Amino acid sequence: MKTKIQVQFMDKDVNVADIEKTVKEDLKSREVKINSLANLDVYYKPEDGSIYYVATTKDNKVYDVDDQPLHI
């Protein structure tokens, strides 16, 4: 089964997979290996297209977007 989840708000239509891809690309640019993560919590604010995340590695290092959210 293939699932596609869209977030629709006002005139915006964003695919959840694109949000996930944006976060993973940011983590990779910071040299964080995706398979080293224990948890990845992602938050999306559709009103302004902001993406926030908190990633925790298996050895308890924490990565987030600091004060600058990602945008989609």
N, CA, C and O of each residue as an XYZ file, in Angstrom:
288
protein
N       0.845     -1.175      0.000
C       0.000      0.000      0.000
C       0.890      1.238      0.000
O       1.877      1.304      0.732
N       0.542      2.192     -0.805
C       1.267      3.443     -0.878
C       0.366      4.533     -0.294
O      -0.804      4.642     -0.663
N       0.915      5.332      0.612
C       0.135      6.375      1.264
C       0.724      7.739      0.946
O       1.942      7.915      0.936
N      -0.146      8.695      0.690
C       0.271     10.077      0.451
C      -0.541     10.952      1.399
O      -1.772     10.921      1.388
N       0.161     11.732      2.219
C      -0.518     12.607      3.168
C      -0.205     14.049      2.810
O       0.959     14.429      2.689
N      -1.244     14.847      2.642
C      -1.121     16.258      2.296
C      -1.628     17.111      3.458
O      -2.607     16.767      4.121
N      -0.944     18.222      3.688
C      -1.421     19.218      4.643
C      -1.936     20.387      3.824
O      -1.196     20.984      3.043
N      -3.206     20.712      4.006
C      -3.806     21.828      3.284
C      -4.209     22.904      4.274
O      -4.883     22.651      5.273
N      -3.768     24.126      3.957
C      -4.073     25.256      4.819
C      -4.124     26.496      3.952
O      -3.165     26.829      3.256
N      -5.245     27.166      4.004
C      -5.451     28.360      3.169
C      -5.127     27.988      1.716
O      -5.757     27.086      1.163
N      -4.173     28.655      1.100
C      -3.849     28.383     -0.301
C      -2.623     27.482     -0.449
O      -2.072     27.369     -1.544
N      -2.188     26.839      0.641
C      -1.007     25.984      0.602
C      -1.414     24.516      0.609
O      -2.400     24.124      1.234
N      -0.635     23.728     -0.095
C      -0.845     22.293     -0.172
C       0.532     21.642     -0.128
O       1.273     21.703     -1.109
N       0.885     21.022      0.991
C       2.222     20.486      1.185
C       2.145     18.991      1.471
O       1.342     18.536      2.285
N       2.990     18.245      0.788
C       3.078     16.808      0.981
C       3.947     16.538      2.211
O       5.027     17.113      2.342
N       3.490     15.681      3.100
C       4.226     15.358      4.318
C       5.593     14.742      3.973
O       6.563     14.957      4.700
N       5.675     13.997      2.898
C       6.956     13.412      2.481
C       7.967     14.502      2.143
O       9.164     14.320      2.365
N       7.510     15.620      1.614
C       8.414     16.729      1.308
C       8.939     17.384      2.585
O      10.083     17.835      2.626
N       8.117     17.438      3.614
C       8.555     17.964      4.911
C       9.646     17.051      5.471
O      10.694     17.523      5.912
N       9.395     15.753      5.450
C      10.372     14.781      5.947
C      11.677     14.866      5.161
O      12.760     14.831      5.745
N      11.578     14.976      3.851
C      12.763     15.071      2.994
C      13.582     16.316      3.334
O      14.810     16.250      3.386
N      12.922     17.442      3.563
C      13.599     18.687      3.905
C      14.373     18.542      5.216
O      15.512     18.997      5.322
N      13.758     17.912      6.203
C      14.418     17.708      7.490
C      15.626     16.780      7.332
O      16.703     17.074      7.852
N      15.457     15.685      6.632
C      16.551     14.735      6.456
C      17.710     15.349      5.671
O      18.871     15.069      5.968
N      17.408     16.176      4.681
C      18.464     16.864      3.937
C      19.229     17.820      4.850
O      20.450     17.935      4.740
N      18.527     18.501      5.745
C      19.186     19.397      6.680
C      20.097     18.615      7.623
O      21.222     19.034      7.893
N      19.615     17.491      8.119
C      20.442     16.667      8.998
C      21.683     16.147      8.266
O      22.781     16.154      8.822
N      21.508     15.700      7.030
C      22.647     15.216      6.251
C      23.655     16.328      6.008
O      24.860     16.077      6.023
N      23.190     17.552      5.784
C      24.105     18.675      5.570
C      24.901     18.985      6.837
O      25.969     19.596      6.776
N      24.379     18.566      7.965
C      25.070     18.727      9.252
C      25.869     17.480      9.612
O      26.364     17.338     10.730
N      25.985     16.566      8.623
C      26.746     15.322      8.753
C      26.191     14.382      9.819
O      26.936     13.648     10.469
N      24.874     14.417      9.987
C      24.195     13.484     10.882
C      23.678     12.337     10.024
O      22.938     12.557      9.065
N      24.065     11.127     10.365
C      23.595      9.961      9.619
C      22.206      9.587     10.104
O      21.973      9.444     11.304
N      21.297      9.433      9.175
C      19.899      9.149      9.499
C      19.775      7.847     10.301
O      18.951      7.755     11.211
N      20.585      6.851      9.969
C      20.485      5.573     10.692
C      21.068      5.650     12.108
O      20.979      4.684     12.864
N      21.668      6.804     12.473
C      22.170      6.972     13.841
C      21.106      7.564     14.772
O      21.335      7.700     15.974
N      19.943      7.914     14.212
C      18.902      8.561     15.004
C      18.064      7.552     15.789
O      17.690      6.491     15.289
N      17.790      7.922     17.018
C      16.862      7.145     17.840
C      15.457      7.726     17.721
O      14.474      6.988     17.672
N      15.372      9.061     17.676
C      14.083      9.752     17.563
C      14.213     10.957     16.646
O      15.247     11.623     16.603
N      13.140     11.216     15.916
C      13.066     12.406     15.086
C      11.648     12.952     15.212
O      10.694     12.348     14.722
N      11.519     14.097     15.873
C      10.222     14.752     16.044
C      10.185     15.962     15.131
O      11.062     16.823     15.190
N       9.162     16.024     14.282
C       9.047     17.098     13.298
C       7.754     17.861     13.546
O       6.701     17.273     13.792
N       7.858     19.177     13.474
C       6.704     20.061     13.686
C       6.597     20.990     12.486
O       7.588     21.588     12.066
N       5.403     21.111     11.940
C       5.168     21.942     10.762
C       4.104     22.978     11.074
O       3.027     22.645     11.569
N       4.409     24.242     10.781
C       3.439     25.322     10.959
C       2.953     25.749      9.574
O       3.652     26.488      8.880
N       1.780     25.300      9.168
C       1.322     25.583      7.807
C       1.064     27.060      7.531
O       1.136     27.490      6.380
N       0.766     27.846      8.567
C       0.458     29.255      8.319
C       1.641     30.024      7.742
O       1.445     30.997      7.014
N       2.869     29.603      8.055
C       4.024     30.296      7.483
C       5.043     29.346      6.844
O       6.125     29.776      6.445
N       4.704     28.065      6.748
C       5.572     27.101      6.086
C       6.824     26.753      6.868
O       7.797     26.264      6.293
N       6.817     26.996      8.171
C       7.992     26.720      9.008
C       8.043     25.259      9.436
O       7.022     24.649      9.756
N       9.252     24.714      9.434
C       9.484     23.346      9.890
C      10.494     23.401     11.031
O      11.557     24.011     10.917
N      10.137     22.754     12.120
C      11.029     22.622     13.266
C      11.226     21.139     13.520
O      10.345     20.331     13.225
N      12.376     20.781     14.065
C      12.577     19.381     14.427
C      13.531     19.259     15.607
O      14.310     20.165     15.904
N      13.445     18.120     16.264
C      14.388     17.726     17.302
C      14.771     16.286     16.975
O      13.927     15.390     16.947
N      16.055     16.089     16.731
C      16.568     14.760     16.411
C      17.509     14.328     17.527
O      18.396     15.079     17.932
N      17.309     13.119     18.016
C      18.166     12.569     19.059
C      18.834     11.313     18.516
O      18.166     10.408     18.017
N      20.151     11.268     18.618
C      20.883     10.100     18.141
C      20.863      9.004     19.208
O      20.466      9.226     20.352
N      21.294      7.841     18.800
C      21.326      6.700     19.717
C      22.293      6.928     20.871
O      22.155      6.316     21.930
N      23.278      7.814     20.668
C      24.208      8.140     21.759
C      23.827      9.453     22.457
O      24.655     10.094     23.104
N      22.558      9.831     22.306
C      21.928     10.959     23.020
C      22.412     12.360     22.636
O      22.289     13.289     23.435
N      22.953     12.526     21.442
C      23.239     13.861     20.944
C      21.938     14.423     20.382
O      21.162     13.701     19.757
N      21.704     15.716     20.607
C      20.453     16.338     20.170
C      20.755     17.387     19.111
O      21.658     18.209     19.267
N      19.984     17.345     18.034
C      20.091     18.314     16.949
C      18.724     18.948     16.748
O      17.698     18.272     16.826
N      18.717     20.250     16.488
C      17.463     20.932     16.168
C      17.764     22.073     15.213
O      18.897     22.219     14.754
N      16.761     22.883     14.910
C      16.934     23.968     13.946
C      17.406     25.259     14.605
O      17.492     26.298     13.950
N      17.709     25.196     15.887
C      18.130     26.394     16.629
C      17.034     27.459     16.523
O      15.866     27.170     16.780
N      17.394     28.650     16.157
C      16.409     29.733     16.078
C      15.898     29.970     14.651
O      15.020     30.805     14.437
N      16.442     29.243     13.689
C      16.061     29.438     12.302
C      15.323     28.218     11.772
O      15.958     27.206     11.475
N      14.008     28.283     11.646
C      13.279     27.128     11.131
C      13.581     26.901      9.650
O      14.022     27.808      8.943
N      13.338     25.698      9.208
C      13.410     25.383      7.787
C      12.104     25.854      7.160
O      11.115     26.065      7.862
N      12.101     26.018      5.849
C      10.863     26.417      5.164
C      10.631     25.553      3.946
O      11.565     25.068      3.307
N       9.385     25.380      3.650
C       8.997     24.597      2.473
C       7.971     25.395      1.679
O       7.498     24.932      0.641
